[in-house]
Amino acid sequence: MRIAAAPISWGVCEVPGWGHQLTPERVLKEMAEVGIEATEFGPDGFLPEAPEAKAATLKAYGLKAVGGFVPVVAHKPDHDPLPEVDRALDSFVAAGGDVLVLSANSGQDGYDSRPALTDAGWATMFANLDRLGQAAAARGVKACLHPHVGTMVETADDVRRVVAGSSIPLCLDTGHLLIGGTDPVALAREHADRVVHVHAKDVDMTLASRVQDGRLTYQKAVSQGLYTPLGQGDIDFKAIVAALDKAGFDGWYVMEQDTILDAEPTGEGPLANVRASIAFLAGLA
């Protein structure tokens, strides 16, 4: 099992107004302190923009690059996402990151709502995802699609449509899938051949159900503890790991619990949950 981390577990996020943002110095130092050897890049602006500087920053903390999460608007016929993905890939190549985690961004800020997608929009999105996958492969990077709350691929119907109508591999984000109505265990068992990357989240289903029926926005639920330390929520990770292991999965398990901070932590802060989650994943390994 290859275990990595992501800055979102420390509350670092691309969404405007998400919460207090910790410095890369604190986040990367704490990753190294708990024995993490690899990380996703985090949002634009978290690490230096220049590819070589980004790579050097990770190296200074003894961290390898996994790659990272890149939201793109892929469903609009008048928008070409390839130039922005190409720029992101410059950093992947410079730092040795080999996984491009795409999300089908709605074009709106945040993840609390999304527009409806037409048949033409689906066709445009699938064509763009194929193009982006080919562009990544040409540079030695594996692209995958991340079903995500508040994006154009969120619900169980959306995920089924992607599996049936496209060839893009998948990032199995256990939390976002469950909140969107997809059983992550069933997806791992039935479509393990499509899974090339895992975002490991655990979920408090009491809060998740309130997001599903509209009583809470996604961001509000995260602030109230939607994501628990791994092994302390309602997702059967043992079954997921067993299904992927049986299929020969050799990708990353990225410990990724979306977190919102009100202010700079005076004690351990998010590190306590990170440590508990790493111990749980190591136990499964």
C-alpha positions in Angstrom: 0.0 0.0 0.0 1.4 3.4 -1.1 0.2 6.0 1.4 0.3 9.7 0.7 -1.3 12.9 2.0 -3.0 16.0 0.7 -3.0 19.6 2.0 -6.8 19.6 2.2 -6.5 17.5 5.4 -4.9 20.7 6.9 -7.7 22.9 5.6 -5.9 24.1 2.5 -8.4 24.4 -0.3 -9.1 26.2 -3.6 -12.6 27.4 -2.6 -12.8 31.1 -1.8 -13.8 31.7 1.8 -13.1 28.1 2.8 -11.5 29.0 6.1 -8.1 29.8 7.6 -5.3 28.7 5.3 -2.1 27.3 6.9 1.3 28.0 5.5 3.0 25.4 3.3 5.9 25.5 5.8 3.7 24.3 8.6 1.8 21.7 6.5 4.8 20.2 4.9 6.8 20.1 8.1 4.0 18.3 9.9 3.7 15.8 7.0 7.3 15.0 7.3 7.1 14.7 11.1 4.4 12.0 11.0 6.4 10.0 8.4 4.5 10.9 5.3 6.7 10.4 2.3 4.5 11.8 -0.5 1.8 14.4 -1.1 -0.5 15.9 -3.7 0.4 19.5 -4.6 -2.7 21.2 -3.1 -4.4 24.2 -4.8 -2.8 26.8 -7.0 -0.9 29.3 -4.8 -0.1 26.9 -2.0 3.2 25.9 -3.4 5.4 28.1 -5.7 4.0 28.5 -9.2 7.3 27.8 -11.1 7.5 24.0 -11.7 11.2 23.8 -10.6 10.5 25.8 -7.4 7.5 23.6 -6.6 9.6 20.5 -6.9 12.4 22.0 -4.8 10.0 22.9 -2.0 8.7 19.4 -1.6 12.3 18.0 -1.8 13.3 20.3 1.0 10.9 18.5 3.3 11.8 15.0 2.0 8.5 14.6 0.2 7.8 13.0 -3.1 5.1 14.4 -5.4 2.1 12.3 -6.1 0.5 14.8 -8.5 -2.7 16.5 -7.7 -6.2 17.7 -8.0 -7.0 19.9 -11.0 -10.5 21.2 -11.4 -11.4 21.9 -15.1 -14.5 23.1 -16.9 -14.9 20.4 -19.5 -18.6 20.6 -20.4 -18.7 24.0 -22.2 -18.1 23.9 -26.0 -16.6 27.5 -25.9 -14.0 26.6 -23.3 -10.8 24.6 -23.9 -9.4 23.1 -20.7 -6.2 21.8 -22.4 -4.0 24.9 -21.9 -4.6 25.0 -18.1 -4.0 21.3 -17.8 -0.8 21.6 -19.8 0.5 24.3 -17.4 -0.3 22.0 -14.5 1.5 19.1 -16.1 4.7 21.2 -16.3 4.8 21.0 -12.5 3.9 17.3 -12.5 6.8 16.5 -14.8 9.3 18.7 -12.9 8.5 17.1 -9.5 7.8 13.6 -10.7 4.1 13.5 -9.9 2.4 10.8 -12.0 -1.3 11.2 -11.3 -3.5 14.0 -12.7 -6.8 14.0 -10.7 -9.4 15.9 -12.7 -12.7 17.1 -11.5 -15.5 18.3 -13.8 -15.8 21.8 -12.4 -19.2 23.4 -12.7 -17.8 26.8 -13.5 -19.2 28.2 -10.2 -17.3 29.0 -7.0 -17.6 26.3 -4.3 -19.4 23.0 -4.2 -22.8 23.9 -2.8 -24.7 23.8 -6.2 -24.2 23.0 -9.8 -26.1 23.5 -13.1 -27.8 20.7 -15.0 -25.8 19.0 -17.7 -27.4 18.5 -21.2 -26.7 15.6 -23.5 -24.6 17.9 -25.6 -22.7 18.9 -22.4 -22.0 15.3 -21.6 -20.7 14.6 -25.1 -18.4 17.7 -24.9 -17.2 16.7 -21.4 -16.4 13.1 -22.5 -14.5 14.4 -25.6 -12.5 16.8 -23.5 -11.7 14.2 -20.8 -10.3 11.9 -23.6 -8.2 14.7 -24.9 -6.9 15.6 -21.4 -6.1 11.9 -20.7 -4.1 11.6 -23.9 -2.2 14.9 -23.2 -1.3 13.6 -19.8 -0.2 10.2 -21.1 2.0 11.9 -23.6 3.9 13.4 -20.7 4.1 10.2 -18.6 1.2 11.1 -16.3 -2.0 9.1 -15.6 -5.2 11.1 -15.7 -8.3 10.1 -13.8 -11.7 11.6 -13.1 -12.7 12.5 -9.5 -16.5 12.3 -8.9 -17.1 15.2 -6.5 -19.9 16.9 -4.7 -21.0 20.1 -6.5 -19.3 19.2 -9.8 -20.8 17.9 -13.1 -20.1 14.3 -12.0 -21.6 13.9 -8.5 -24.5 11.5 -8.3 -24.8 7.8 -8.7 -26.4 8.3 -12.1 -23.5 10.6 -13.1 -20.9 8.0 -12.1 -22.8 5.2 -14.0 -22.9 7.4 -17.1 -19.1 8.0 -16.9 -18.4 4.3 -16.5 -20.6 3.4 -19.4 -19.9 6.2 -21.8 -16.2 7.1 -21.4 -12.8 5.5 -21.0 -11.4 7.9 -18.4 -10.0 6.0 -15.3 -11.4 6.9 -11.9 -10.2 8.4 -8.7 -12.1 6.5 -6.0 -12.9 9.2 -3.5 -14.7 7.2 -0.8 -16.3 10.3 0.8 -17.5 12.2 -2.3 -18.9 9.0 -3.8 -20.9 8.1 -0.8 -22.3 11.6 -0.3 -23.3 11.6 -4.0 -25.1 8.3 -3.7 -22.6 5.8 -5.0 -21.5 2.9 -2.7 -17.7 3.1 -2.8 -17.4 -0.6 -1.8 -19.7 -1.7 -4.7 -17.7 0.5 -7.1 -14.4 -0.9 -6.0 -15.8 -4.4 -6.4 -17.5 -3.9 -9.8 -15.1 -1.5 -11.5 -11.7 -2.0 -9.9 -10.2 -2.1 -13.3 -11.1 1.6 -13.7 -9.7 2.7 -10.4 -6.1 4.1 -10.6 -6.1 6.4 -7.6 -7.8 6.6 -4.2 -8.7 9.5 -2.0 -9.3 7.9 1.4 -12.0 9.6 3.4 -14.3 8.5 6.2 -17.8 10.0 6.6 -20.3 10.7 9.3 -23.4 9.5 7.6 -25.7 11.6 9.9 -24.2 14.7 8.5 -23.9 13.3 5.0 -27.6 12.5 4.9 -28.3 16.2 5.6 -26.2 17.2 2.6 -28.0 14.7 0.5 -31.4 16.0 1.3 -30.4 19.7 1.2 -30.6 20.5 4.9 -26.9 21.4 4.9 -24.6 22.7 2.3 -21.5 20.7 1.7 -19.2 23.4 3.1 -21.2 23.8 6.3 -21.2 20.0 6.8 -17.4 19.9 6.4 -17.1 22.6 9.1 -19.3 20.5 11.4 -17.1 17.4 11.1 -18.5 15.6 8.0 -15.2 13.8 7.6 -13.9 11.7 10.5 -10.5 10.2 11.0 -10.3 7.0 8.9 -11.9 4.0 10.7 -14.1 6.2 12.9 -16.9 6.8 10.3 -19.3 4.7 8.2 -17.2 3.5 5.3 -15.9 -0.1 5.1 -12.3 0.5 4.1 -11.3 -3.1 4.8 -13.7 -4.2 2.0 -12.5 -1.5 -0.4 -8.9 -2.3 0.1 -9.6 -6.0 -0.3 -11.5 -5.5 -3.6 -8.7 -3.3 -5.0 -6.0 -5.6 -3.8 -7.7 -8.5 -5.5 -7.7 -6.6 -8.8 -4.0 -5.8 -8.5 -4.3 -2.1 -7.6 -0.9 -0.5 -7.2 -1.8 3.2 -7.0 -1.8 5.7 -4.2 -4.0 5.7 -1.2 -4.1 9.5 -0.4 -5.3 10.2 3.1 -7.6 13.2 2.4 -10.1 14.5 4.9 -11.5 17.9 3.9 -11.1 20.2 6.9 -12.1 23.8 7.6 -10.2 25.8 10.2 -11.5 29.0 11.9 -8.0 30.2 12.9 -4.4 29.1 13.3 -4.4 26.0 15.6 -2.6 26.6 18.9 -2.0 22.9 19.5 -1.8 20.0 17.0 -4.9 21.0 15.1 -5.5 18.8 12.1 -2.4 16.8 12.8 -4.2 14.7 15.4 -6.7 13.4 12.9 -4.0 12.9 10.3 -2.0 10.8 12.6 -5.0 8.6 13.5 -5.9 8.1 9.8 -2.3 7.2 8.9 -2.2 4.6 11.7 -5.5 3.1 10.4 -4.3 2.9 6.8 -1.0 1.4 8.0 -2.9 -1.2 9.9 -4.9 -2.2 6.8 -1.6 -2.5 4.9 
